């Protein structure tokens, strides 16, 4: 299968079809769907040892503990035995922070880039998450189609707080992915997660997204496809024409962590 501009008029089949009663997902809704599926892909394909939310809390906790240890070590009345224990723990915490730091910084940069992109081009129609050695050599890919109305894509100036509706939609999407067997196939060792966006050619965020006009899958590769449909959605009349859009690759590539996998009995 190819992902070429203007792929024809035949109705595509989707592994997951998510309908919502809202008239629009909104910029915040689109952001949280992408963000949560990124976390799902990393965890289900064994690129991170725990869910992303838990890892974020762990990383913040380690940073707080490191600062507390430095404060305690600066106290002149600390006894030598206690100081040695504090120094030993400080080294352990520093090593743990170092293991997670690059991953967490990349994820933070990716989130910021997605928010900037949604503000500048809120009418994005398609996002692809590719897990593998490169976008041209995918092991797994998840293709997200957002069929949004034209009158909801003129601009997004709101915040990115996660509403209850967005939370419910994300959970519904993850459950649907799991029910289709998504993430059941894993490959040993760390891989890279690439994000590509189908957006207007006017998108101008060179620090975060670079044009990838010639992007396409190998003909034999089939991605997992998800479609998000809003209330009273008419795809044929409301979706922007795909030949007006080009592919952009996000510069923030997430590399999975190497960690010990528990052996199943």
The 8 nearest C-alpha neighbors of each residue, nearest first, counted from 0:
[[1, 218, 219, 220, 221, 217, 216, 2],
 [2, 0, 216, 218, 215, 3, 217, 6],
 [1, 3, 215, 216, 4, 0, 6, 214],
 [2, 4, 1, 6, 215, 5, 214, 213],
 [3, 5, 242, 6, 241, 2, 245, 244],
 [6, 4, 242, 241, 7, 3, 240, 8],
 [5, 7, 3, 4, 8, 2, 1, 9],
 [8, 6, 5, 9, 10, 4, 3, 11],
 [7, 9, 10, 6, 5, 11, 235, 241],
 [10, 8, 7, 11, 6, 12, 5, 235],
 [11, 9, 8, 12, 7, 13, 6, 235],
 [12, 10, 9, 13, 8, 224, 7, 6],
 [11, 13, 10, 14, 224, 15, 16, 225],
 [14, 12, 224, 15, 225, 16, 11, 226],
 [13, 15, 224, 225, 223, 16, 12, 179],
 [14, 16, 225, 13, 17, 226, 175, 224],
 [17, 15, 226, 225, 13, 227, 18, 14],
 [18, 16, 227, 226, 228, 15, 19, 172],
 [19, 17, 228, 227, 229, 16, 20, 230],
 [18, 20, 229, 21, 230, 228, 17, 227],
 [19, 21, 230, 229, 22, 18, 231, 23],
 [22, 20, 23, 19, 230, 229, 24, 18],
 [21, 23, 230, 229, 20, 24, 231, 232],
 [24, 22, 21, 25, 229, 147, 151, 148],
 [23, 25, 28, 29, 21, 26, 229, 22],
 [26, 24, 28, 23, 27, 29, 151, 155],
 [25, 27, 29, 28, 155, 117, 30, 121],
 [26, 28, 159, 30, 25, 29, 31, 160],
 [27, 29, 24, 25, 31, 165, 30, 26],
 [28, 30, 32, 26, 27, 31, 24, 33],
 [31, 29, 27, 33, 28, 32, 34, 26],
 [32, 30, 34, 28, 33, 29, 35, 27],
 [31, 33, 29, 35, 34, 30, 169, 36],
 [34, 32, 36, 30, 31, 35, 37, 29],
 [33, 35, 31, 37, 32, 36, 30, 38],
 [36, 34, 38, 32, 37, 33, 31, 39],
 [35, 37, 39, 33, 38, 34, 40, 32],
 [38, 36, 34, 40, 35, 39, 33, 41],
 [37, 39, 35, 41, 36, 40, 51, 42],
 [38, 40, 36, 42, 37, 41, 43, 35],
 [41, 39, 37, 43, 38, 42, 44, 36],
 [42, 40, 46, 38, 44, 39, 43, 47],
 [41, 43, 45, 47, 39, 44, 40, 46],
 [44, 42, 182, 40, 45, 39, 41, 183],
 [43, 45, 185, 182, 42, 41, 46, 40],
 [46, 44, 42, 43, 47, 41, 48, 185],
 [45, 47, 255, 41, 256, 44, 42, 189],
 [46, 48, 42, 45, 256, 49, 41, 255],
 [49, 47, 45, 46, 42, 258, 50, 256],
 [50, 48, 47, 51, 54, 42, 53, 52],
 [49, 51, 53, 52, 42, 54, 38, 48],
 [50, 52, 54, 53, 38, 55, 49, 42],
 [51, 53, 55, 54, 50, 56, 38, 49],
 [54, 52, 56, 55, 51, 50, 57, 49],
 [53, 55, 57, 51, 56, 52, 58, 50],
 [56, 54, 58, 52, 57, 53, 51, 59],
 [55, 57, 53, 59, 54, 58, 60, 52],
 [56, 58, 54, 60, 55, 59, 53, 61],
 [59, 57, 55, 61, 60, 56, 54, 62],
 [58, 60, 56, 62, 61, 57, 55, 63],
 [61, 59, 57, 63, 58, 62, 56, 64],
 [62, 60, 64, 58, 63, 59, 65, 57],
 [61, 63, 65, 59, 60, 64, 58, 66],
 [62, 64, 60, 66, 61, 65, 59, 67],
 [63, 65, 67, 61, 62, 66, 60, 68],
 [66, 64, 68, 62, 67, 63, 61, 89],
 [65, 67, 69, 63, 68, 64, 70, 62],
 [68, 66, 64, 70, 69, 65, 71, 63],
 [69, 67, 71, 65, 70, 66, 72, 64],
 [70, 68, 72, 66, 67, 71, 73, 65],
 [69, 71, 67, 73, 68, 72, 66, 74],
 [72, 70, 68, 73, 69, 74, 67, 77],
 [73, 71, 69, 74, 70, 68, 82, 85],
 [72, 74, 70, 71, 75, 69, 77, 68],
 [73, 75, 72, 71, 76, 77, 70, 69],
 [76, 74, 77, 73, 72, 78, 71, 82],
 [75, 77, 74, 78, 73, 79, 72, 71],
 [78, 76, 75, 74, 82, 81, 79, 72],
 [77, 79, 81, 80, 82, 76, 75, 83],
 [80, 78, 82, 81, 83, 77, 84, 76],
 [81, 79, 83, 82, 78, 84, 77, 85],
 [80, 82, 84, 78, 83, 79, 85, 77],
 [83, 81, 79, 85, 80, 84, 78, 86],
 [84, 82, 86, 80, 85, 81, 87, 79],
 [85, 83, 87, 81, 82, 86, 88, 80],
 [84, 86, 82, 88, 83, 87, 89, 81],
 [87, 85, 89, 83, 84, 88, 82, 90],
 [88, 86, 84, 90, 89, 85, 83, 91],
 [87, 89, 91, 85, 90, 86, 92, 84],
 [88, 90, 86, 92, 87, 91, 85, 93],
 [91, 89, 93, 87, 88, 92, 94, 86],
 [92, 90, 88, 94, 89, 93, 95, 87],
 [91, 93, 95, 89, 94, 90, 96, 88],
 [92, 94, 90, 96, 91, 95, 89, 97],
 [95, 93, 97, 91, 92, 96, 90, 98],
 [96, 94, 92, 98, 97, 93, 91, 99],
 [95, 97, 93, 99, 94, 98, 100, 92],
 [96, 98, 94, 100, 95, 99, 93, 101],
 [99, 97, 95, 96, 100, 94, 101, 102],
 [98, 100, 96, 102, 97, 101, 103, 95],
 [99, 101, 97, 103, 102, 96, 98, 104],
 [102, 100, 104, 103, 99, 105, 98, 97],
 [101, 103, 105, 99, 100, 104, 106, 253],
 [102, 104, 106, 100, 105, 101, 99, 107],
 [103, 105, 107, 101, 106, 102, 100, 108],
 [106, 104, 108, 102, 107, 103, 251, 109],
 [105, 107, 109, 103, 108, 104, 110, 102],
 [106, 108, 104, 110, 105, 109, 103, 111],
 [109, 107, 105, 111, 106, 110, 112, 104],
 [110, 108, 106, 112, 107, 111, 251, 105],
 [109, 111, 113, 107, 112, 108, 106, 114],
 [110, 112, 108, 114, 109, 113, 115, 107],
 [113, 111, 109, 115, 110, 114, 207, 116],
 [114, 112, 116, 110, 115, 111, 117, 109],
 [113, 115, 117, 111, 116, 112, 118, 110],
 [116, 114, 112, 118, 113, 117, 111, 119],
 [115, 117, 113, 119, 114, 118, 120, 112],
 [118, 116, 121, 120, 114, 119, 115, 26],
 [117, 119, 115, 155, 116, 121, 120, 114],
 [118, 120, 116, 117, 121, 115, 202, 154],
 [119, 121, 117, 122, 116, 118, 123, 202],
 [122, 120, 117, 152, 118, 123, 154, 155],
 [121, 123, 152, 120, 124, 147, 153, 198],
 [124, 122, 198, 121, 125, 120, 197, 145],
 [123, 125, 145, 144, 122, 197, 146, 126],
 [124, 126, 144, 197, 143, 123, 196, 145],
 [127, 125, 196, 143, 195, 142, 197, 144],
 [126, 128, 142, 195, 141, 194, 143, 129],
 [127, 129, 194, 141, 140, 193, 142, 195],
 [130, 128, 140, 193, 192, 137, 139, 134],
 [129, 131, 192, 139, 191, 137, 138, 140],
 [132, 130, 137, 138, 190, 191, 133, 136],
 [131, 133, 136, 191, 190, 137, 134, 130],
 [132, 134, 136, 135, 131, 137, 191, 193],
 [135, 133, 136, 137, 129, 193, 131, 132],
 [134, 136, 133, 137, 216, 217, 215, 214],
 [137, 135, 133, 134, 132, 131, 138, 217],
 [138, 136, 131, 139, 130, 134, 129, 135],
 [137, 139, 131, 130, 136, 140, 129, 132],
 [140, 138, 130, 137, 129, 222, 131, 141],
 [141, 139, 129, 222, 128, 130, 223, 142],
 [142, 140, 223, 128, 127, 222, 224, 143],
 [141, 143, 127, 224, 126, 225, 223, 140],
 [144, 142, 225, 126, 125, 226, 127, 224],
 [143, 145, 125, 226, 124, 225, 227, 146],
 [146, 144, 124, 227, 147, 125, 226, 143],
 [147, 145, 228, 238, 234, 144, 227, 124],
 [148, 146, 145, 238, 23, 149, 237, 151],
 [149, 147, 237, 151, 150, 238, 146, 152],
 [148, 150, 151, 152, 237, 147, 238, 239],
 [149, 151, 148, 152, 153, 147, 237, 23],
 [152, 150, 149, 148, 153, 23, 147, 25],
 [151, 153, 122, 121, 149, 154, 150, 148],
 [154, 152, 151, 150, 121, 122, 155, 149],
 [155, 153, 152, 121, 156, 118, 119, 120],
 [154, 156, 118, 157, 26, 121, 117, 153],
 [155, 157, 154, 118, 158, 26, 117, 159],
 [158, 156, 155, 159, 26, 27, 118, 25],
 [157, 159, 160, 156, 27, 26, 155, 161],
 [160, 158, 27, 161, 157, 26, 30, 114],
 [159, 161, 158, 162, 27, 157, 31, 28],
 [160, 162, 165, 159, 166, 163, 27, 31],
 [161, 163, 165, 164, 166, 160, 28, 27],
 [164, 162, 166, 165, 167, 161, 168, 160],
 [163, 165, 167, 162, 166, 168, 161, 28],
 [166, 164, 168, 162, 28, 167, 163, 161],
 [167, 165, 163, 169, 164, 168, 162, 170],
 [166, 168, 164, 170, 165, 169, 163, 171],
 [167, 169, 171, 165, 170, 166, 164, 172],
 [170, 168, 172, 166, 171, 167, 32, 165],
 [171, 169, 173, 167, 172, 168, 174, 166],
 [172, 170, 168, 174, 169, 173, 167, 175],
 [171, 173, 169, 175, 170, 174, 168, 176],
 [172, 174, 176, 170, 175, 171, 177, 169],
 [175, 173, 177, 171, 176, 172, 170, 178],
 [174, 176, 172, 178, 173, 177, 171, 15],
 [177, 175, 173, 179, 181, 178, 174, 172],
 [176, 178, 180, 174, 181, 179, 175, 173],
 [177, 179, 175, 176, 180, 174, 181, 173],
 [180, 178, 176, 177, 181, 175, 14, 15],
 [181, 179, 177, 178, 183, 182, 176, 184],
 [182, 180, 177, 176, 183, 179, 178, 184],
 [181, 183, 43, 44, 184, 180, 40, 185],
 [182, 184, 181, 180, 185, 43, 44, 177],
 [185, 183, 182, 186, 44, 181, 180, 43],
 [186, 184, 44, 183, 187, 182, 45, 43],
 [185, 187, 188, 184, 44, 45, 138, 189],
 [188, 186, 185, 189, 45, 190, 46, 44],
 [187, 189, 257, 186, 190, 46, 256, 255],
 [190, 188, 255, 256, 257, 46, 254, 191],
 [191, 189, 255, 131, 254, 132, 130, 188],
 [192, 190, 254, 131, 253, 130, 132, 255],
 [191, 193, 130, 253, 129, 252, 254, 131],
 [194, 192, 129, 252, 128, 191, 130, 134],
 [195, 193, 128, 249, 127, 248, 129, 196],
 [196, 194, 248, 127, 247, 126, 249, 246],
 [195, 197, 126, 247, 246, 198, 125, 127],
 [198, 196, 246, 125, 245, 244, 126, 123],
 [197, 199, 244, 123, 245, 196, 246, 200],
 [198, 200, 244, 201, 202, 245, 243, 120],
 [201, 199, 202, 245, 244, 198, 243, 203],
 [200, 202, 199, 203, 198, 120, 119, 244],
 [203, 201, 200, 199, 204, 120, 119, 198],
 [202, 204, 205, 201, 208, 119, 200, 116],
 [203, 205, 206, 207, 208, 202, 116, 209],
 [206, 204, 208, 207, 209, 203, 202, 210],
 [207, 205, 204, 208, 250, 209, 112, 203],
 [206, 208, 250, 205, 204, 249, 112, 251],
 [209, 207, 249, 205, 248, 204, 250, 247],
 [208, 210, 247, 248, 205, 211, 249, 207],
 [211, 209, 247, 212, 246, 248, 208, 245],
 [212, 210, 247, 246, 214, 213, 248, 209],
 [211, 213, 246, 214, 210, 245, 247, 215],
 [212, 214, 211, 215, 246, 3, 210, 245],
 [215, 213, 212, 211, 246, 216, 2, 3],
 [216, 214, 2, 1, 3, 213, 217, 135],
 [217, 215, 1, 2, 218, 220, 0, 135],
 [216, 218, 220, 219, 1, 0, 215, 135],
 [219, 217, 0, 1, 220, 216, 221, 215],
 [220, 218, 217, 0, 221, 216, 1, 222],
 [221, 219, 217, 218, 0, 216, 222, 137],
 [220, 222, 0, 219, 223, 140, 218, 216],
 [223, 221, 140, 141, 224, 142, 220, 139],
 [222, 224, 141, 142, 140, 14, 225, 221],
 [225, 223, 142, 13, 14, 141, 222, 143],
 [224, 226, 15, 143, 13, 16, 142, 14],
 [225, 227, 144, 16, 143, 17, 145, 15],
 [228, 226, 17, 145, 18, 144, 16, 146],
 [229, 227, 18, 146, 17, 19, 232, 226],
 [228, 230, 19, 22, 232, 21, 23, 18],
 [229, 231, 20, 22, 232, 21, 19, 228],
 [232, 230, 233, 229, 22, 20, 228, 21],
 [233, 231, 230, 229, 234, 228, 148, 237],
 [232, 234, 235, 236, 237, 231, 238, 148],
 [235, 233, 238, 237, 236, 232, 146, 147],
 [234, 236, 233, 237, 238, 239, 232, 240],
 [237, 235, 234, 233, 238, 239, 148, 232],
 [236, 238, 148, 234, 149, 233, 235, 239],
 [237, 239, 234, 146, 236, 147, 235, 148],
 [238, 240, 241, 237, 149, 243, 124, 236],
 [241, 239, 242, 243, 238, 244, 5, 237],
 [242, 240, 243, 244, 5, 239, 4, 245],
 [241, 243, 244, 240, 5, 4, 245, 239],
 [244, 242, 241, 240, 199, 245, 239, 200],
 [245, 243, 199, 198, 241, 242, 197, 200],
 [246, 244, 197, 198, 212, 200, 199, 247],
 [245, 247, 197, 211, 212, 196, 210, 198],
 [246, 248, 210, 211, 196, 209, 195, 208],
 [249, 247, 195, 209, 208, 194, 211, 250],
 [248, 250, 208, 194, 251, 207, 195, 247],
 [249, 251, 207, 208, 252, 248, 209, 206],
 [250, 252, 249, 109, 105, 253, 108, 207],
 [253, 251, 193, 192, 250, 254, 191, 249],
 [254, 252, 192, 191, 105, 255, 251, 102],
 [255, 253, 191, 190, 192, 252, 256, 189],
 [254, 256, 46, 189, 190, 191, 47, 253],
 [257, 255, 46, 189, 47, 258, 254, 102],
 [256, 258, 189, 188, 255, 259, 46, 47],
 [259, 257, 256, 260, 48, 47, 188, 46],
 [258, 260, 261, 257, 48, 262, 256, 188],
 [259, 261, 258, 262, 48, 45, 263, 257],
 [262, 260, 263, 259, 264, 258, 48, 45],
 [261, 263, 260, 264, 259, 258, 187, 45],
 [264, 262, 261, 260, 259, 45, 185, 183],
 [263, 262, 261, 260, 259, 183, 185, 45]]
